[in-house]
Amino acid sequence: MYFSEDLIEEIRLKNDIVDVISGYVKLQKKGSSYFGLCPFHNEKSASFSVSRAKQMYYCFGCGAGGNVFTFIMEYEHFSFVEAVKLLAERVGVELPEAEYSKEAKEKADLKSTLLEINKLAAKYFYVQLKSQNGNVAHTYLTKRGLSEETITAFGLGYSNKYSDDLYRYLKTKGYSDALLAKAGLISIDEKKGVYDKFWNRVMFPIMDVNNRVIGFGGRVMGDAKPKYLNSPETEVFDKSRNLYGLNRARTTRKSYFLLCEGYMDVISLHQAGFTNAVASLGTALTTGHASLIKRYVKEVFLTYDSDEAGTKAALRAIPILKEAGISAKVIRMEPYKDPDEFIKNLGAEAFEERIQKARNGFLFSLEVLEKEFDMHSPEGKTAFMNEAAKHLGEFEEEIERNNYIEAVAEKYRVGYENLRKLVAKMAIQTGLAKPAERPRQTVEKHREKENGNLQSQKILLTWMIESRNVFSQVKRYIKPQDFTTELYRAVAEILYEQYEMGELNPAKVLNHFEDEEEHREVVSLFHTKIGELQTKEEQEKALKETVIRVKSYSVDTAAKSLEPADIAGLQRLMEDKRSLQDLQKLHISID
């Protein structure tokens, strides 16, 4: 969805960054800035600064920074559009209605209606739980150790024993049978007629990251089958792309998620203080789940059941998580079946100890594999090491592969070099790898040089943003097109335009970039470390060298891409080379 630059700027100006962030972080004024503990990494001393003058924040510890939109995106894990909507609502700015095609509007209206129906159903189930009809379900939950506060926090409810109770209630609200069926709350049968999908069950509302009820899980009261029943797939409910408890876990300050199998496991862990627990919705972990998790954390601790089924589920999940770039560790619940039982019997402190002792996912998979071999016989151990070598060969990165080879060699008491050779042999035999091609030294040097030049461009942008005087001197020699990456060039163009208009506004620069990664990169351009330069002479010398390096790299890059027939381009290149010679005599004052 597109919002005009003027509208975005209006929303930003009305949301003072200090006021917004104060709602999330305790800030104290020190000088012209406000400081607090960074919400994006664990720290004991306040290195998180918020500037009312610049309308930007920056953490000197982890490098997080940006304007008010960036903060909401980072903290709430929102997209840029979602952040704009939240901040617009906060200050009462009305956003324009999106223009939809007829089909798209009908789909959006249907989704909105289904969410309304689900919300009503959740409220109805909650009321039933608190009524006389819900005594059995309420007793079940309290016997499972849940407090009233937890029951309320998770919106738990009860679908009573009459199989058309919810249906009759929702019909009084004017919803058609067709809509209720699309919501997944009723079934329509030629012989039985219309009846509720859920009845005589404890109800677990399933919410998306925006706390909207998208579906339900139900645990039967009695011996009926199935024991657990989930909503079917609907326009608003996709099991493979949602996680139970994510609406609460997404704001955790932990750097990892605890991934469980069941709803009660998640609830018990949250009640015990482990507010980073989530669970898949009655289905095995999928690539969709892994992609969703990657938005929030880069590490997952699997807390699956300690039985054979739980072990198999963990083994399936580990490679899926790895493929998504998420490292996995495994927490075992022995002597108990699952986190819920473990917490009830041994408590939160003991569970924290299990987290600290969690096993590396890959090494855990080898421990399970090991059980298939007779490790006391030479033949059995040899066969196991051959299989282990095949798995080690699946690591694409050489450094990572070598680190795991070292760990496995130490664990199973074999020589590192012997195991490394076996891995290479197995990888080639199974077609998993080819002999490593070492990059030529000249390529590595070129990359180092390129990275150094890009760093110079970042430093120069920081200098130009910090000082109008520096900008006025540098602009005669450096143009936006001298910045060789698309993002740096775009920032330079906006910066030059702002200076020409007489209004330098770094926070406004960020309005032009919707992608979260681009936000982070642009923010880094405002806070690049220039180095420990003590004297004015040292700073001026470093600035001059930076300008020359940026211009020189720009000229070299342009020369490589110049077409022989491009006369105008050739003329520009000659002019740039002359200005490069003039730069050698230049003196830049930082006063």
Secondary structure, DSSP 4 states (H G I P E B T S, - for coil): ----HHHHHHHHHHS-HHHHHHTTS--EEETTEEEE--TTS--SS--EEEETTTTEEEETTT--EE-HHHHHHHHHT--HHHHHHHHHHHHTPPPPPPP--HHHHHHHHHHHHHHHHHHHHHHHHHHHHHSGGGHHHHHHHHHTT--HHHHHHTT-EEE-SSTTHHHHHHHTTT--HHHHHHTTSEEEETTTEEEES--SEEEEEEE-TTS-EEEEEEEESSS-S-SEEEPPP-SS--GGG-EETHHHHTT--SSSEEEESSHHHHHHHHHTT-TTEEEESSS---HHHHHHHHTT-SEEEE---SSHHHHHHHHHHHHHHHHTT-EEEE---TTSSSHHHHHHHHHHHHHHHHHHTPEEHHHHHHHHHHTTS-TTSHHHHHHHHHHHHHHHTT--SHHHHHHHHHHHHHHTT--HHHHHHHHHHHHHHTTS-----PPPHHHHHHHHHHHHHHHHHHHHHHHHHH-HHHHHHHTTT--GGGS-SHHHHHHHHHHHHHHHHT---HHHHGGG--SHHHHHHHHHHHS-------SHHHHHHHHHHHHHHHHHHHHHHHHHH--TT-HHHHHHHHHHHHHHHHHTT------
